[in-house]
Amino acid sequence: MKKNNYHTFMTWLKKNNAYFPDVYLKKYSNHERGVHASKNINKQSEVIMIPKSILIYSNMGKSTPMGKIIKQSGEHISNLVYIALYMITDMNSVNNFKAYYDILPNNLTNFPIFWSEKELYFLENNEFIKEIKDRKKMFQKEYQILTKYIKYFSQLCNLQQYMHLRVIIGSRNFALMIDGESQPTMVPLGDMLNHDIDPDVTWSFNHEKNGFLMTAKKHITVNQAITDSYGLKSNKKYLLYYGFTSDSFDNHMDSVSIKFKNLPQPKTLNTLKKPFLKKNEFIDEIHRNIANNSLQNLLLWARINVANKDEMNSIKNRHNSYSNIHLISKRNEIAALLFIIESIRHQLSKYQYTLQENKNMISKYPKGSKIYFAIKLVIYEKNILHSLSQFLNMAVKKLLFKKTFSPNMFTETQNNYMRSIEML
C-alpha cells in the first residue's frame, strides 16, 4: 500500500462519516497489513462504523445498466458478480470509490488460481489442484456470460482484470442484511482486519446507525492487531479463498480425499458382495480428528471386501442393509484393518515425496511463500493419513495381542471403536 493512497483513503472515510477513532493501519512485510488499536478498547465498544453510503452491495450492481442486462438474461449467476459489475461501472465513470480501489491489493499471486505450474507441482497432484482449476473455470465462465450479453464488456475489463477483481471480492465481502435481504457487501476498512478463529470483534449491519458496525467482543489492548474471523474452514479453503494457511497443525476441519480400490474377488464371492459393493472403489474425505462417520463407513467397506464365503453368507442372513453391518468376526476385523492400512500405504506412495522429505523441504522456503503453503498443505494431508494408519495399527495390536492403550491417545470416535472390538 502506498503511503499517499493510505492517507487519501483515511481522509475519504472520515469525509463520508465513517467512525474508527481508535484504530490505525500497520504495514507488515510481503505487502501485508493489519488494523491495530491506537489505544485500549473496552469490550462492547464500537470499533468501526462504515455508513451504508460507502458500502458496495449486490443490489447496487443489479441496478447498473450492465446488471439489468444480466438480470434480464435469466442466467443464474453469483451475487458477487453484481458487485464486480458495480465496481467496473464506477471505475469507468464517476469513480466514487477511487480512494478505496487504490488501496486494494495489486499482487494476488498468493491465491492458487494465479500459481505457476512450478508452484502447483508442490501440491503433488492431489485433489486440491482440481478445486483450484474448478474455481478458475468458474471465473472464466462468469466472464464468458458477461461478454455474451454485454457486448462492450471486454472493452471495460479483460479476463485477467476480471479474475483479479473477483478474487478480491470473493476474499473480502461480508454477508450483511441490507434492505431486508442478505447481500454480499464490500466494506472499506472493515475488510482489512486479519483472521483469527477467536476474533476480537463481531459485526453486522446496524439499522439504527444505517451502516456496518464492528463491536469489540473482548478487551483490546493498545497497539494490538485487531482480528476478525473468516469462518471455521480447512486450510485448503483458507488458501483457495483468502490466500493463506494457518500456522497451526491442529485444524480439525483439515481433511484428505481418499480413493481406495476394491479387492479383486473370485466370481462366487463377487456375486455375494455385489449388492454391498456397488462401486469399484471407496471415496470419502477423512478429517484430522477422525471424529465423523468416515471411519465407520471405511470399516464397513473394508469388512465386505475381505469377507470370506462363510462371513458373506452370515452377513446376508443377518443384514439387509450395508449400513447395518457391524463387527463380523475377529479374523474379518483384523483383515479389514490390514486392508485399509495397505490402501493408505498405496495412496501415500502416489505422492512425489515422503512426509519426512516434505518436512525437510519446507524449511528451505520463506514462510508465507507460495511453495511454503503448497508443501504445508501436503504435510497436513499426509499427517492425517499417517495418523489414521497409526490408529489402525494399534487396533490390530489390540486384537492380536490384547495390547492396551490410554484413552487419552484417541478421539471419542476412536475410543468407541477400541471399546467395541474388545468383544471379539
N, C-alpha and C positions, 0 to 999 in steps of 0.2 A: 504494500500500500504506500503510495507517495504521500509525503507529509502534507503537501498542499491540498491533495484530494481529501485527506483526513480532516483537515481544518475546515474546508468548504462543506464537507458532509455534516460535521457537527453544527456548523453555523446554520445550514439548511434545516436540520432537525429543530433547532431552537426557534428559528423563524416560523416554522409550521406548528409551534406549540407542543412539541414533544417534551416529555418530562423525564429527566435522568440526572438528578442533581448530584448523586453520589457515586458515579461511575466514570471510568476513563478507559480508553483503548490502549492496549500494550502490544507492541510488535515483538514477535519472537524470531527465531531463526527459521530458515526454509519458507519464507513468505507467510508464516502463520501469525495469527494474532488472537488476542483474547480480551474479554471485558473484565476489568478489575474494579474493586471497591476503592474509592478515594477516601472513605472514612468508614468507621464501624456502622453496620446497618443492622438494625434490630429485626427480629422475627416479626412477620406480618407487615413489615414496612413496604411501601410501594417503591420498587426499584426502577422500573422503566414503564412509561406510558407513551404509546405511539398513537396519535389520533387516526381515526378512520380515513381522514382526508389524505393521508400519505401511506395508506396500506394499498397493496395491489392484490385484488382477489378475483376469482374466476369470473364472476358475473360482469366485471368491468371489461374483460376480454370478449365476453359474449355480446356486449353492446357495441363493439367496434364494427366497422364495415366488414372486415375480414371474419370476425367472429360470427356475424349474422349469416355470412355466406356458408360457413361450415355448419352452423346450426340447421340451415335450410337444406343442406345436402343430405341429411339423415345419417351421416356417418357417426358411428359410435367412437368417441374419442375422449381421452382423459381430460378432466377439467384443468390439469396442469398445462395443457396445450393452449387453453384460452388465456392463461396468464402470459404465456410466451407471445401470443398474438397481441395482447395489450402492450407489452413491453416493446415489441418490434414496432408497433404503430406509434407509440410515444417517442421512441428513439428517432423515428424518421419524420416527426412533425414538431410538436411543441416542446418535447423533451422535458416534461415537468419533473421527472425523476433523475435528471442527469447527475446530480450530486451523489445519488445512491448508486447509479450504474457505474460511476467512476471508481467506487471503492470495492466493487465486486471483483473476485479473483480473475486474473488473466491466465494463470497457469493452473490447468486442471489435470496435469499428467499423472497425478497420484490416483485418479479414478481409472479402474481397469479397462474401461472401454477405449481409453486412449493409449494403452500399453502397446509396446512393440512386440514382435514375435519373440525376440530375445527375452523380454521380461515375462511374457506368458509361458515361455519354456519352463521357468522355475516353478510353475504350478504343477508340472509333471503330468499333464494330460488328464487332470482329474475333472469331475463333473462341474466344477466351478467355471471352467472355460466355456462350457455350454451356456451357463447363466449369463456370462459376460456377452457372448455372441448374441444371445436372445435379446438382451437389453439394447444392444447396438441396433439389432434388426427392428426393434420396436420404434426407436427414434427415427430410423430410416423410413419405416412405413408411415409414421406420422408426417414426415416431410413430404413423402410422395402424395399423401392425401391433400396436404395443404397446397402443393404446386398443381395438383389436378384441378382443384376447384377455384383457386385464387391465381389467376393467370400471371399476375405480376409479382407473385410472392418470391420467386427465385431472384428477382432484381433487388428485393429488400434484404434478403437473407439467404446465403448459400447453405449447403448441407452441414459443413463443418461449423459454421456460426450457429446454426440451429441446434446442433448436438451440444455445443458448448453452453448455450443458453438453457437447454433442457436439463442438463446435468446440474447447473446452478439452481434452477427452480426445484428440481427433484430433491436436492440436498438441503434446501434452506426453507421450504414452505412450512407453514403451520396450518393445521385444520382448525378453523375458527367458525363459530356460529354467528354469521352476519346476515342480517335481513331475514331471519327465520330459517336459514338453511346452512348446513356445514359447507364451508368453502375453503379450498386451499388458498393460502394467503402469503404473500411476501411481506415481511415485517422489517423495515430498515432498523438497524441496531439490534433489535431483538434476535435477529438471525446470526449474530456474531458471537454468541456465547458458545463455549466449547462443551463437549459432552462429559457427563458423569452419570452413572446409573443411579447414584444417590444425589440428585441435583440440589442446588441452593435455592431454586425458585420454582414457583408454579405460575401458570399463565392461562389466560382466557380472553375472550372479547368481553369487555365490561360495558354494558349498555348504559349505565349511568354516566360514565365518562366518554362514551361513544368512541372507544378505542381499545387497542390491545394493551393489556395490563399484566406486568410481571410483578409478583409479590414474593418477598423473602419467606421461605418456609423454615428457615433457621437463622441463627445469628451469623452474620458475615463480618469477618474482621478486615480492618484496613489493609489495602494492597493485595488482598486475596483475589485470586481468579474466581469469578462468579460463573457457576456452571448451570447448564440446563441438561435434561435427559432427552436423547434422541429415540428412546424406547429400548426395551429389552430385546435385543436381536443377536443373532450369531455373528461372529467376526466376519464371515463371508458377506453378510448383509451390510454390516458397517462399512466394509471395504467397497462393496458394489455401489452403495447409495451415498456414502459420505467420504470415501477416500482414505480411511484409516482403519486400523485394527487396535483393539485394546492391548495393553501391556500384560494383562493378567492371563494365565493359562487355565483359569477356573470358571470360564463362562459356560454354564450348563446348557445354553442354547446352541453351542457348537455341536456339529454333527458330521458324520461322514456317510456318504452314499455307499451302500454295499450292493453288490450284484454277484450272487453265488449260484453256480450251475448245479442242477440236479445230478445225482449219481446215475451212471448208466445202470439200467435194470434188465435182468433176464425177462424174457417175454411173459412168462407166467406171472411174475411179480409186477411187471409193468401194468398188466391188466387189472390187478388188485389195487394198485396205487393210483391209477389214472384219475379216479373220481376225487382223490385228495390232492393230487399234484397236477392241477390243470395247466400250469405253465412250466416251462423247462428251466426256470431259474427263480431265485428269490431276490426281490429288490425291495430295499427299505432304507430309511435313514436311522442310523444309530447315534444317539446323543451321548454326550460325555458322561453324564451321571447314570446312564443306562437305567433310567427310572420311568420308563414308559412301556407300552405294550410291545415294543420291538423285540425285547428279549424273549418274551413268551411266544411271539409269532415265529421268531427264528428257531426256537427249540421245537415247536410243533412241526415246522417244515423239515428239520433235521431228523426228528423221530420217525417220520414217514419214510424219508429217504433211506435210512439204514435198517428199517424193519425187515425181518425175515418173513417167510411164508406163514409160520405159526402166529407171529405177532400181528401180521396183517389180518389174518382170519379173526383173531381176538378183537382187533380194532373194529372190524366190520360188524362183529356181533354186538359190541358194546357201545359203539358210537355211530351216530348217523350224521354228525357234523364235524368238519375239520376243526373248528374252534373249540370243540369239547374234549379233544384228545389231550390227556394229561400224562402223567408218568405211566409207562408201559411195563418196563422191567429194568433191572439193574444193567443187564447186558445192553439193552437198547439205549439207555440213557448215556452210558459210557461211550458207546459207538457214536451217538448223536453229538456229544460234546467234542469228541475227537474229529468228527467230520467238519464241524464248524471251525475248530482250531486250524485244520488243514485248509479250509476255504479262506480263512483270514490270511494265513501264510501265503496262499496263492495270490490274493489281492494285493498284499504288500509287495510281492515280487514284481508287480506290474509298474511300480514306481521306478523312476530312474535311479533314485538314491535311497539308501537306508536311513532310518531315523537318526542314527548316530552321525552319519555323513551330513545330514541336514543341520544338526546341532553344531557341527564343526564349521559348516559353511556360513551360517547366518552371522557369525561374529566378523566376517570379512566385509560385510556391507554396512553402510551407515544406517543407524537406527532411524526408522521412518522412511527409508527409501523404498522404491517400488519392489526391488528384488528382495529386500528385507521382509516386506509384507507378504510377498508370494511364498517365500520359504517358511515364514511363520504359520501361514495357513496350512501348508502341507504338514508341518510339525503337529499342529492341532489335530489333523485327521489321523495321522499315524499314531499319535498318543492314544486316541480313542480306540483304534484297532488293537494296539498293544495291551491296553488296559482290559479290554474285553477278553482277549486271548489269555491274559494272566488270570483273570477271574475264572474262566472256564477250565483252565489247568488246575486251579485249586479245587474246583468241584470234582474233577476226575480223581484227584488225590484223596478227597473225602470219601468218594465211592469205593475206590480200590483199597485204600489203606486206613480208612476211618480217621484220617487226619483232621484235626480241629483247627479252627481259625477264630480270631477275635471278631465279634460282630462290628467293632469299630472300623474294621477294614473295608466294610461294604456299605452300599446304599440300602435303603429299605427294601427295594425290589430284589436286590441280590441276597439279602439276609432271608427274605421269604423263600427264595428258591433254595438256599442252602438248608433251611429247615425242612422243606418239602422232600428233599432227597434222602433224609435220614430214615424214611420208612422203607427204602429199598434194601 
